[in-house]
């Protein structure tokens, strides 16, 4: 990469779904995007290819955000290639749609490790790179699931509740490095994370009917919501929780 300043972003879990939509949207905004995957290499390659086809720039790396060494390694690559990082999007997660009775301890830890510990690890090791940015931002992809958590997403809801607390703490603490931290709170978004429910048309019609705006969020809705937070001309939006759910959290 040449010496000209190029905006850079790392989007974890961007081989599909919300992560892919965010990566694509950022590339349109001029970001060089570091796309990551854990198991879906083909999906990650498709994300990168779509960015390049649209005139953007991106590279793909396999990163398990639960692995401290994996996170350290990708940050070293970014440091070597780009010298700085402008945006970290902590999106990677592994939902576990099981009740406490049906879950194993490993099931429980999977959701907590990917959503919460992954965000903590990526943030910790991104700080030196973000501190070099002209406009440093961290976006947490969370949800409002912890407010009215169904029994079958207990582990995910618990992880997002903890992520809310982490976001609040970091939004205050990281200002000393010039880093702003905000969270996006999507509602129901029809992605593979819903596992067996993804292809259940009746279930999604039901979600839409219960929403004040009579539809569910799209991955593009979530991706577009990132832009005003990071492009705030006054660089004063910090510690916000932006709900992308048509007002469903107010019911």
N, C-alpha and C positions, 0 to 999 in steps of 0.2 A: 504494500500500500504506500502511495506517495506521501510526501511530507505535508500536503495540503490538509487542513483540518476537515475531517469527515465525521459526521455524527455516527455513533456506533450504539447498537442495542443488543443486549442478550435477552432472548425470550426462551425461558425454560419450558419444556414440554410443548414444542411448537411443530410437531409432526402432523397434527390434525386439530380439528375443533377450534376452540377459542384461541389457543396458542398460535395456530396457523393463521387465523384471521388477523391477529394482532401483528404478527410478523409481516404479513402482506401489506397491512395498512401503514406500518412504520416505513416500509421500503418506499411507498408512495410519497412519504414525507421526507425522503432523502437519507434515511438511515441505512448504513451497512449493518445487516442483521446476522447475528450469530444464532443459528437455528439449532435446537438440541432435541434429541430423542433418546429414549431408553430401549424400547423393544421394537418400535415401528420405523426401521431404517428406510423402507420404501416410502412411507408417508413423509419422513423428513426430507428425502430427496425430492419428492413432489413439491413440498413447500419451497425449497430452494429453487427448483426449476421454474416454478410459477413466478417467483420474484424476478429471476433473471429474464424470463420471457417478457415481463412487464417493464424491463429496462432498469431494474434495481440490482443490488449486489448483496450476496449472502453466501455463507458457508455453513456446512453441517458438521456437528460434533455429537458423538455419543456421550451423554452425561447422565449418570445416576445421581440425582441431587441428594440422595441419602448418604452418598459416599463422600467423605471429606476430601479424599485424594482426587476423586474425579472433579470435584469443584475447584480444587487448587490447580489442577492441570489445565482446565479450560481458562481460568483466569490468567495463567501464565502465557497461554497462547494469545489471548487478547492483548496482554501487555506487550508481547513481542511484536505482534502484527499492527496493533492500533495505538498502543501506548496509553490509551485512556478508554473510559467507558462513560457514555452519556446517560444510558438508560438500562436499568435492570428490571425486567418483568418477571416476577415470581409467579409463574402459572402452573408449573408441574404439580400433578396430583395423581393419586390413585384412589378413586372412590371405592367404598366397600358397602354395598347395599345388603347389609345383614343386621338382624337384631342382635342384642347382646347374648341371647340364648343360642343363636346360630353361629356366632363368631368364635373363632379361635383367638388366642392372644396374638398370634402372628397377623391375623386379619386386622385386629385393632391397631397394632403397631404400623402396619403398612400405610394406613390412611394418615396417621399422626406423623410418621417419619417423612412421607413424601410432601405433605402440605406444610407442616410446621417446621420440622427440622430442616427440610430442604430450603425453605425461605431463609431460615436463620443462617445456614451455611453459605448460601449464595450471597447473602447480604454481607456477612462478615468478610469474605474474601474479595468482594467487589469494592469495598470501601476505598482502598488506595487508588484504584482506577477511576472511580467516580469522583474522587476528590480532585482529579486533574481536569474534570470537565468544565465547560463554560456554562452548562445548564444540566446539573446532575439530578436525576430522578430515579426513584424506585416506585414501581407500581406493584401492589399486592393484588392478585386476583383471588378474592375471597367470596363471600356470599352472606345472605341473611339467614342461612339455614339454622344457626344456633338460636334464633329467636323463637321459632316454632318447629322444632326438629322432630320429624317423624321417627318412629322407633327404628326403622331400617337404615337410617343414615347417622346413627349415633356417633360413630367414630369420626366421620367427616364433619359433622356439626361441631363436635368438640374441638377438632383441629382448627376450624374457621373461627371459633370463639377465641381460641388462643392466639390466632393470627391477628385478630382485631386488637388484642392487648399489645402484641408485638409491634403492630403498626403505630399505635399511639405512642409507645415508648420511643421508637426509632425516629418518629417525626420530630420529636423534641431533641433527642440526643444527637442526631446526625446533622443538625443545622450548623454545628461548629465546623463541618467539612463543606458546607454549602450544598448539602444533599437534601432534597425534599422527598417526603414519603407520603404517598396517598394509596387508597385502596378502591378497587372497583368491586361492587357487590351485585353480581348478576342474579337474576331470577332463574326460572327454569329455561334452560337452553338445550335444544335437541341435539345432543352429541353422543358419541360412543361411551362417555362416562356414565350414561344412564343404563348401560349394559342391556339387559333384556327389554327394558322399556323404550329404548330408542326407536324401535320399529312398531310400537303399539300406537296406531293412529288414534284410537279411541281415548287412550290416556292423555295424549297431547291435545285433543279437542277439549277434554275436560279441564286441563290446565289453562287453556286459552279462555274458556268460558268463565272461569273463576277470576280471571285477571281483570282489573278495572278497564283496561284498554282492549280487552277481548282478543289478545294474542299473546304469544310467548316471545321472549327475546331471541334474537338471532345472534350468531357469532359476530356478525358485522356491527350490530348494535353495541356489543361489548368492546370491540376493537375501536370503534369511533369514539367511545367515551374516554379512551386513554388520551386522545390528542389534546383536548382543552386543558387537561391537568398538566401535561408536560410542556405545552406551548404557551402557558400563561405568560403574557408579556411582562408582567410585574414580578414574576417569580415569587409569588406570595401565597399560592395555593399549597397548603401543607397540612397534613393530618386530617384530610377529608375522606369521607366514605361515600362514594358516588353510587347510588342504587340504580341499576339498569334493569328494572323489572316492571315498568308501567305503573308504579305506585302500589304494587302488591304488598309491600312490607307495611303499609299503613292500614291494611284491613284488620 
